[in-house]
């Protein structure tokens, strides 16, 4: 579970995410909480 979350963050960091510049004040600080207990294998 940890590795899946880590890979997702690295992919997002490498490619970036197209967020609106005019709303920078709303998304400039993002806090991510990861809870592996809620993950399931599909």
Secondary structure as GFF3:
##gff-version 3
##sequence-region A 1 42
A	DSSP	alpha_helix	2	15	.	.	.	ID=ss1
A	DSSP	three_ten_helix	21	23	.	.	.	ID=ss2
A	DSSP	alpha_helix	24	27	.	.	.	ID=ss3
A	DSSP	three_ten_helix	36	38	.	.	.	ID=ss4
###
